[in-house]
Amino acid sequence: MQSRVVNVDAYLDEVPPDRRELLTSLRELCLQVLDGYEESMAYGMPSYTRDGEVEVAFASQKKYVSLHVLKQDVLEAHRDRLADLNVGKGCIRYASPAKVDLHVVRSMLEATTASAGPVC
């Protein structure tokens, strides 16, 4: 859902309860791994920015949870570990919170911090 709230805490307060634990875990993982990134609300979702560009974001959509990993080299390197998911150019769509593998997410976040590749 694209939100009009101004901070991530308020965003998490308004998501459906069945997704709140997952989204809170995603946030905590982003804060742990994305050292030096700025957390904000961009495009109506929690976003993590480095050098003025959003590189990672997540959202609770109507029918899925989306994770935006915007470094193309990172997404391509992990594509085989995302084979059973709906994956677009920079967005991974999880049909249910149970489908999110936080180990794979951590790996993508770590790779994002090391990537000098372009943002899609």
C-alpha positions as CSV (number, residue, x, y, z in Angstrom):
1,M,0.0,0.0,0.0
2,Q,1.3,3.4,-0.8
3,S,1.1,5.3,2.4
4,R,1.0,9.0,3.2
5,V,2.6,8.7,6.7
6,V,5.8,10.5,7.3
7,N,7.9,7.9,9.1
8,V,8.4,4.1,9.2
9,D,7.0,3.6,12.7
10,A,3.7,5.1,11.6
11,Y,3.8,2.9,8.5
12,L,4.3,-0.2,10.5
13,D,1.4,0.8,12.8
14,E,-1.0,0.9,9.8
15,V,-0.1,-2.4,8.1
16,P,-2.3,-5.5,8.6
17,P,-1.5,-7.3,11.8
18,D,-0.7,-10.6,9.9
19,R,2.2,-8.8,8.1
20,R,3.4,-6.5,10.8
21,E,5.9,-9.0,12.3
22,L,7.5,-9.7,8.9
23,L,7.7,-6.0,8.0
24,T,9.2,-5.2,11.4
25,S,11.8,-8.0,10.8
26,L,12.6,-6.6,7.3
27,R,13.1,-3.1,8.8
28,E,15.4,-4.5,11.6
29,L,17.4,-6.4,9.0
30,C,17.7,-3.3,6.8
31,L,18.9,-1.2,9.8
32,Q,21.4,-3.9,10.8
33,V,22.9,-4.5,7.4
34,L,22.5,-1.2,5.5
35,D,25.1,0.7,7.5
36,G,25.4,4.3,6.3
37,Y,22.0,4.3,4.6
38,E,19.3,6.7,5.4
39,E,15.9,5.3,6.4
40,S,12.9,7.4,5.2
41,M,9.5,7.1,3.6
42,A,9.9,7.4,-0.2
43,Y,7.2,6.6,-2.8
44,G,4.9,5.8,0.1
45,M,7.0,2.9,1.5
46,P,9.9,2.4,3.9
47,S,13.1,3.1,1.9
48,Y,16.8,3.0,2.4
49,T,18.9,5.6,0.5
50,R,22.6,5.9,-0.1
51,D,24.2,8.9,-1.9
52,G,20.7,10.3,-2.7
53,E,19.4,7.1,-4.4
54,V,16.9,4.6,-3.0
55,E,18.5,1.2,-3.2
56,V,16.1,-0.9,-1.0
57,A,12.5,-0.5,0.0
58,F,9.6,-2.7,1.1
59,A,5.8,-2.5,1.3
60,S,2.6,-4.2,2.2
61,Q,0.5,-4.4,-1.0
62,K,-3.1,-5.6,-1.2
63,K,-2.2,-9.1,-2.2
64,Y,1.5,-9.5,-1.4
65,V,4.6,-8.1,0.4
66,S,7.0,-6.4,-2.0
67,L,10.8,-6.1,-1.5
68,H,12.5,-3.7,-3.8
69,V,16.2,-4.5,-4.4
70,L,17.2,-1.9,-6.9
71,K,20.8,-2.9,-7.7
72,Q,20.4,-5.0,-10.8
73,D,23.6,-6.9,-10.3
74,V,22.4,-8.0,-6.8
75,L,19.0,-9.1,-8.0
76,E,20.5,-11.1,-10.9
77,A,23.0,-12.8,-8.6
78,H,20.2,-14.0,-6.4
79,R,17.6,-14.8,-9.0
80,D,18.2,-18.6,-8.7
81,R,17.3,-18.3,-5.0
82,L,14.1,-16.5,-5.9
83,A,12.9,-19.0,-8.5
84,D,9.6,-19.8,-7.0
85,L,8.6,-16.1,-6.5
86,N,7.2,-13.4,-8.7
87,V,10.3,-11.3,-9.5
88,G,10.3,-8.2,-11.7
89,K,13.1,-5.8,-12.7
90,G,13.7,-4.6,-9.2
91,C,10.8,-6.0,-7.2
92,I,10.2,-9.3,-5.5
93,R,6.6,-10.1,-4.6
94,Y,5.9,-12.5,-1.8
95,A,2.4,-13.9,-1.9
96,S,2.5,-14.6,1.9
97,P,4.9,-13.6,4.7
98,A,5.8,-17.3,5.1
99,K,7.5,-17.2,1.6
100,V,10.1,-14.7,2.8
101,D,13.4,-16.3,3.4
102,L,15.2,-13.7,5.7
103,H,18.6,-15.4,5.0
104,V,18.2,-14.7,1.3
105,V,17.1,-11.1,2.1
106,R,20.2,-10.6,4.3
107,S,22.4,-11.9,1.5
108,M,20.8,-9.4,-0.9
109,L,21.2,-6.6,1.5
110,E,24.8,-7.4,2.2
111,A,25.4,-7.6,-1.6
112,T,23.7,-4.2,-2.0
113,T,26.1,-2.5,0.4
114,A,29.1,-3.9,-1.6
115,S,27.6,-3.2,-5.1
116,A,28.8,-0.3,-7.2
117,G,26.4,-1.3,-9.9
118,P,23.6,0.9,-11.2
119,V,20.1,1.3,-9.7
120,C,17.3,0.4,-12.0
